Amino acid sequence: MQPVAPVVPTTTIAVAPPPQPVVIPTPPPAAVPPAPKSTVSYGSCDDVRAAGAAPIHKGEPGYSTKLDRDKDGIACDK
């Protein structure tokens, strides 16, 4: 007969799963404020030319319909 090894009791340890990562929501990006409206204005096309700004296209700083005689969107072009 062969010798029998003694039975050693085993201990089972329950291991908890790792915690779930904490997700911190990021705030939405801040809105970019619109660019301020132009405060450039000219009294006449002579003033525009003296400032070296002629011609002025519609949407550009200093454009005004009072300076655009032919209403083509380009002030002080003539």
C-alpha positions in Angstrom: 0.0 0.0 0.0 1.3 3.5 -0.8 1.3 6.3 1.7 -1.6 8.7 1.3 -0.7 12.4 1.5 -2.6 14.3 4.1 -5.4 16.4 2.8 -4.7 20.1 3.3 -7.8 22.3 3.7 -8.0 25.1 1.2 -9.5 28.5 1.8 -11.4 30.3 -0.9 -11.2 34.1 -0.9 -13.8 36.0 -2.8 -12.3 38.9 -4.8 -14.5 41.8 -5.6 -14.4 43.1 -9.1 -12.5 46.3 -9.7 -14.7 49.4 -9.3 -16.2 51.0 -12.5 -14.4 54.1 -13.6 -16.2 57.3 -12.6 -17.2 59.4 -15.6 -17.2 63.1 -15.0 -19.2 64.9 -17.7 -17.3 67.8 -19.3 -19.2 71.0 -19.7 -19.9 72.1 -23.3 -17.5 74.6 -24.7 -18.3 78.2 -24.0 -20.0 80.0 -26.8 -17.7 82.4 -28.6 -19.2 85.9 -28.4 -19.9 87.5 -31.7 -17.4 90.1 -32.9 -18.5 93.6 -32.1 -20.1 95.6 -34.8 -17.8 98.0 -36.5 -17.7 101.5 -35.1 -15.9 102.9 -38.1 -18.0 105.4 -40.0 -17.1 108.0 -42.6 -18.9 111.3 -43.4 -18.0 111.2 -47.1 -16.0 109.3 -49.7 -13.3 111.9 -49.4 -12.9 110.8 -45.8 -12.8 107.2 -46.9 -10.1 107.9 -49.5 -8.1 110.0 -47.0 -8.1 107.0 -44.7 -6.9 104.8 -47.5 -10.0 102.6 -47.1 -11.7 103.1 -50.6 -13.4 101.2 -52.0 -15.5 99.7 -49.2 -17.5 96.5 -49.9 -20.8 95.8 -48.2 -20.2 94.0 -44.9 -16.8 95.6 -44.4 -16.2 98.1 -41.6 -17.3 101.6 -42.6 -19.6 100.6 -45.4 -22.8 102.6 -45.6 -25.5 102.9 -48.2 -25.1 106.7 -48.0 -21.6 106.2 -49.5 -22.8 103.7 -52.1 -24.4 106.0 -54.7 -25.1 103.4 -57.3 -26.2 100.8 -54.7 -24.0 98.0 -56.1 -22.6 97.0 -52.7 -19.3 98.9 -53.2 -19.0 102.3 -51.6 -16.7 105.0 -52.8 -15.6 103.0 -55.9 -15.7 106.0 -58.2 
